[in-house]
Amino acid sequence: MKISNIEFGENPVFLAPMEDVTDMGFRLECKRFGADMVYTEFVSSDALIRHVNKTQAKLTISEEERPVAIQIYGREVEAMAEAAKISEEANPDVLDINFGCPVKKVAGKGAGSGMMKTPDLMVEITEAVVKAVNIPVTVKTRLGWDNDSKIIVELAERLQDVGIQALTIHGRTRAQMYTGEADWTLIGEVKNNPRMHIPIIGNGDVTTPEICKKRFDETGVDAVMIGRGSIGCPWIFEEVKHYLKTGELLHKKDFLWYLDILKDMVNKNISHSGERGGILHSRRHLAASPLFKGIPDFKKTRVAMLRAESVEELFSIMDAIPEQFDI
C-alpha cells in the first residue's frame, strides 16, 4: 500500500488523529510499537493563520515519528488553503483534512463532520488544499451527517477526483457521535467501488488484534486506523502487527513492563512540553489506560495520579501500585 511515494507494505496500521491525545510523546510511543503512520492532533486553520502559539505548537514533529501527518480543519476555503501552506512548512510527510470530527464546537460550526451537510464546499476546500501544497493530501471523514444521508460512496469519488491521495472513513455518521457500533459495510463498498483507485483506510471500534484482522479480511481496506483503542495503550500496535503476521496473540508482559511504557511516554511529553505541560498531556492516557482497569478500589489512586503536580510525585504513585495492589 502506498500514499503517493510513501510505501507502507501490506496491511499497515495507523494511529488516528485525536485531540488532546496524539501529542508527540504518545505518537513516539505508538511508532515505537509499530504504528505505520501517526497523525498530530487536529489543527484549526483559523487559529493557525492568526498565529496562535498553542496551535502553532501542534505543528512540531520529529524525525523519529516519520511518516507523520499533520491534520487541519476549518470551513473557509482561503483559510484552509493558507493553513495548508503553513503546515507544509513544518515538513510533514502527509497533510490530512479533518472532515470527521463530530464534537459540537467543531461540527456545529460547519467544520469537521459538519461538512457532511455541505459536500460541495467540502470538495471545494479539498481541491484548494491540494492545489496549495506539494505534499500528499488525504481526507478523514464519516459515512454522512445522519442515517438518512449516508453520502460517502459518491463523496469518495468526488474527493478522489480533486486530487486526494488516500481516504480514511470512520464507520459512523455525525449524528452517532461515538455511540453504537461502527458500520464497516459502506467502508467496504467504497473500497470495492471499481472507480476508486486511491487507498481506503478504515476506522472505528478497532480495539483488538482480532477485530483488526477481521476488518482487513471482510472489507479489503488498504489500511486500518486505530483511535480510542490506543489511548493509554500504545502497545496495541505491537499486538496487532504480531497477530496480523502470525495469526497468534502476543503473550502478555508483566505489569511493570507496561507501567514503564507509560512512564516513558510521560518523560517524552515532559522533554517536549516541560514538566507541567508534559504531565497535563499525559493525564488522558493515565486515566484511560487499560493497564489499570479491573484493579479493585483503584479510583483513589487514579485520582491521585491525575492530581500529581510533579513528575516525582506522579512516578512515586505509579511505582507504588504493584505493591499496593499486590500485582
C-alpha angles and dihedrals in degrees: 000000000000137000104202103310095338110110117207103170124221123340099354120194120213134198110239120233109253129176113242089006114066099060118148097268092055093043090054092051092050090048089050089057097048111277104159094210132007131202133211123238109276116278123217111233091208093052092044096055088047088055095237104182097220090052095045089053089064089067092067110113134167133224090239093067099054132167087051132161129210113214123209133185138190144120104238121087098215095043092050092049091049092046089051091056092049090048092050089059088064086064103234119171092232136019113216126195118216111223092148112065107118101190115123097239089058108028093035089062093051098261128107110017088351084083089072085079091056107038093163090058090045090056092045091052091047093051091049092051092048090052093046098060141043098217127084114283120209134178134221116198146142137252094267143298096287142342092283095052109047097155100159099113095058093034092055090058092050093049091049090050093059093053115270114152099210138008128214116200124195108208097233138076121241090251090060092055099183097325128113122013126314111252111223096177094090091044087058091046091055091047092050095045104118090219092062117089103158121090116275117212119199124214136178137087097359099151104143138040090246093055091048093054091046091055092051092047098044101042105024091226116172094230140002123225121210119206125156092014089069099051108120087354111082090155089072088089092060090048093049096046091049092051093047090052101041107017088233131107116247114248113254118250125222121278095257091057092060092040090056090053091056090048090049089053090052090051092050090052091048092051089053102037106020126253098294095042093043093053092047091050091051099049095084090057095046091049095050103033113129087216089083098038115113096022105132117242092002097139095093092051092047090052090049091053091050092049096048111123100192135042089237091056093044095049091045089058092045094047091053094055099086093052095036093055098028094242 
